């Protein structure tokens, strides 16, 4: 059995009601639900939420909301892994224990069914705990700067001040869209960044964190531009 779990608590502070706020014509969470449905790789798609309005919206777009997430897992400090483990335990108590579980974020409008299928393929073909979306940094992190207390710039890695960009190692970061994992890894509390995770590489133009109002505006502009082009 393959299970999708979409965490979507109601207490977003920087962008109130973020998970169901209208994004390019639909509630934000609808984009994730529809990608999961279209992928055809899940036996169940569950939204884990503490909010009745989010629950109703999720059901309207085709997801299940068979339980309300407990308050202990709904605060600002609640981690993703315990939330997914809670959903797995619920599923195991009422039926089949899933073999693979995908945490799909509610704020991932750029995710595509093919990305989810690629993640599943990576998990099943490689001996790893997780397979998750990543993208490359646009600028070499070895050239990163800080602004010191005196207001002047300082290099984090001054030893690379004269290294050519093409000679620097390419670096990657979490794309913040989805995390396929083996059930035993989720239940054991194994961190996704533990070193036994396979990357699913996404192009930078389909990756945008949405944590601030500025992020939201940028994401809508990117999404609108992509919807009018043939770029994949």
SENURO-719658 format. One record per residue (C-alpha): x, y, z. Coordinates in pm, whole numbers, plus 50000, padded with zeros to 5 digits. Layout:
XYZ...
***
This chain:
500005000050000501165035249916499945063850128500085101350066499905123850372499435161150322500125180250646498015211850665497525227751003495345258351043497675280651243499845297150978500905331151111503035348050843500415341050574497085335550754494995306450620497825299050377496825263150305493395272550167494045307850045493305312649674496385306249462495955311949088492305302349094492205274049351492795269049722496515263549766496095227849895494025218149590497135218549368498865192249583495765170549609495175171149234498805162549157498605132749395495365120749237496665124948884499865105748960497835074149019500455060449257498545062849586496005039549742494945067049981495485104549994495025117750347495135153550469496335156450829494835188050975493515202951297491205226751108487645219650998487665244550710490855229050570489255194850613486145205150417488195220850138490415190050112487445166650081485945188749812489045184049599489215146349644491335139149952490305120150264490315135850608489535105850828490795121151153491505154951309495145158751404495655160551783496615193651939499975179652052500985176951685499455209651568501595236451729504315258151576507025233851691505395202051561507815183551334506915167651003508195132751086505945128251396502945140851198503555115050925504185087751185500825096251346499035091451012500855058550952499845045651295496235055651230496275037050898497815005951053495115004951321492225005651075493654984750794496774977650593500174990150702501585010750412504865000750254505775035350127504515069050246504835102750075504685134850272503385160150022503305196250138500065215850102502005245849975503585229149672501645242249369504585235249138504665197949213503795175848918502495140248901505645129948717507775142949007505875121049252506255090849025509975097448992510295099249369508545065849409510805050349146513895063149328512685049349661511895015249515515065011649308517675023849558518495011549906517565043650086515245056050360513825085650169513655101449824512855138349819512795168649592515905190249564517125218149339520455234949283521585267849433521635295349172524905309749304527915291549452527435289649829531225289649866531015326549769528395334850032528775367150228527815378950573527445414750691529495419451007528735440651311530735468751154528385468550853531045455350619530845423650407532815392550498533155359850308532015328050482534725309250292537555333850220539695305250091537515305449777537865342749708539865335449392538465301249297536775300848958533015294648978533285264748742535785248548981533435250249281531325220049374527665222749277525385224649579521725216149637518905224049877515585209149978512885219649731510205217150000507665197849794507555160949882509335133450074508825096949986509875074450273509825038550385507345032250662509995019550903512015051750856509045074150934508085053451239511645052451368511825090351350514715089051106515485124550986515105130150614518555146450612520215116850783522435108750487520485079450341518135098950115518075099349735517535132049546514755139049299516185168449107513815196349003514595226948788514955259248984512125275948794509675251348953510805256749311509675284649543509275284849920506055302050020506595314650372506105352250341503775375550146506705383549916507195346349848503495343349764503605371149505506735356649346505185321749335502025334249165504085352948905506195321848838503135299348821501305322748583504335325248357504775287548345501105281848268501515302547951504615284847822505555249847710508525248547949508515216948161
***
